[in-house]
Each structure stands twice: as C-alpha cells, then as structure tokens.
Amino acid sequence: MSAADSLRLAALDTEDLQVISAALQDAVLTVRDLVYLPRDRRLTLSCNRFAWEVRKLRFGAPERRRSALTLDRVFAVQSQGIDRSRPNDVLSLLALQFEDAAPHGHLTLVFSGGATIRLEVDCIEARLADLGPQWSARMTPRHRLD
C-alpha cells in the first residue's frame, strides 16, 4: 500500500463521524485491541478494517488493512456484552453513533451480537489511520436485511 492508498481521516462533527463509521463497518478486532487511557482521556482500538472504498473503486479482490481509531476527550466508558477477561474474543464493529446530551455527548461503538461500548465525551474528536500493508480478504462481508 502506498501512502496515497493509506486512509487517514479525522472527525470533529457528526457528519465526519459518519464517514469514519462507514470506513470501519465490518472491521474485526479482539478485546485486547481496545485500550482506554483515562489519564489521557483517550480510547484507542486497532483493527483489521475491510477496505470498502477500494472494493467500490476497483471491483477487484476484497482487501483488509490494519488500522487504528483514536477517540479523544473521553471521560467515561461503559461496555455491554464484552468480557475483558477474554482478551482473544473477536468483535466485529458495525457502526459509530453519536447522541448529543448537553453538556456532553455519548459516542457508542456498536458491535455484532449486541455488544456495545458507550463513551461519555466532551465533543467528537476522532482519528482513523491505516497502519500498514493491505492483504486479500477471504470474502466480502454480507448483512442480512430483516
């Protein structure tokens, strides 16, 4: 992957966050890839992101890329359906959602199977960056529409 192919995004509002959410749809990670740094008020996660933008542009083989998401200005974290004592459990990220709740907001990471991480944040401040080379994915993720 060249630097030109490398995805680097920042979000400071809900529209920006929707772009990052779309880029991260179907990213897979393990529980150990989630790190909350309370002193820094930061949550980070590293993941294997499905490169939807490449699939749409180049009709070729599906790709995954190692990526990192950083969420800043986080002052509280709650999770549901995630067992921190099982660091090798695999999570599939579906979306990032934001709710304004003055004077703060809630940013929720929604995973398949009903797992969630809800962050209390001062504001939206997120960064997504590809970290390394891409590799062929075995398949393109599919979603059942109910």
Residue pairs with C-beta under 8 A, 6 or more apart in sequence:
1 65
1 130
1 132
1 133
1 134
5 54
5 130
5 134
6 129
6 130
7 23
7 49
7 51
7 53
7 65
7 67
7 128
7 129
7 130
8 127
8 128
8 129
8 130
9 16
9 19
9 20
9 23
9 127
9 128
9 129
10 16
10 126
10 127
10 128
11 17
11 19
11 20
11 124
11 125
11 126
11 127
11 128
12 123
12 124
12 125
13 124
14 98
14 124
16 124
16 126
17 96
17 98
17 107
17 124
17 126
20 69
20 96
20 126
20 128
21 95
21 96
21 97
22 52
23 49
23 52
23 53
23 128
24 47
24 49
24 67
24 69
24 93
24 96
24 128
25 50
25 52
25 93
25 94
25 95
25 141
26 50
26 52
26 92
26 93
26 94
26 141
27 47
27 48
27 49
27 50
27 67
27 92
27 93
28 47
28 48
28 90
28 91
28 92
28 93
29 45
29 46
29 47
29 48
29 90
29 91
29 93
30 87
30 88
30 89
30 90
30 91
31 82
31 83
31 84
31 86
31 87
31 88
31 89
31 91
32 87
32 88
33 45
33 46
33 47
34 43
34 44
34 45
34 82
34 117
35 43
35 44
35 45
36 42
36 43
36 74
36 77
37 43
37 44
40 72
41 72
41 73
41 74
41 75
42 70
42 71
42 72
42 74
43 70
43 71
43 74
43 77
43 117
43 119
44 68
44 69
44 70
44 71
45 68
45 69
45 109
46 66
46 67
46 68
46 69
46 131
47 66
47 67
47 68
47 69
47 93
48 64
48 65
48 66
48 67
49 64
49 65
49 66
49 67
49 130
50 62
50 63
50 64
50 137
50 140
50 141
51 62
51 63
51 64
51 65
51 134
54 60
54 63
54 134
55 62
55 63
55 140
61 136
61 137
62 136
62 137
62 138
62 139
62 140
63 134
63 135
63 136
63 137
64 134
64 135
64 136
64 137
65 130
65 131
65 132
65 133
65 134
65 135
66 130
66 131
66 132
66 133
67 128
67 129
67 130
67 131
68 128
68 129
68 131
69 126
69 127
69 128
70 126
70 127
70 128
71 107
71 119
71 121
71 125
71 126
72 125
72 126
72 127
73 121
73 122
73 123
73 125
74 107
74 119
74 120
74 121
75 104
75 120
75 121
75 122
76 119
76 120
77 117
77 118
77 119
77 120
78 117
78 118
79 115
79 116
79 117
79 118
80 114
80 115
80 116
80 118
81 111
81 113
81 114
81 115
81 116
82 89
82 91
82 111
82 115
82 117
83 89
91 111
91 112
91 115
92 111
92 112
92 113
93 109
93 110
93 111
94 110
94 111
94 112
95 109
95 110
96 107
96 108
96 109
96 110
96 126
97 107
97 108
97 110
98 105
98 106
98 107
98 108
98 124
99 105
99 106
99 108
104 120
104 121
104 122
105 120
105 121
105 122
105 123
105 124
106 118
106 119
106 120
106 121
107 118
107 119
107 121
107 124
107 126
108 116
108 117
108 118
108 119
109 116
109 117
109 118
109 119
110 116
111 117
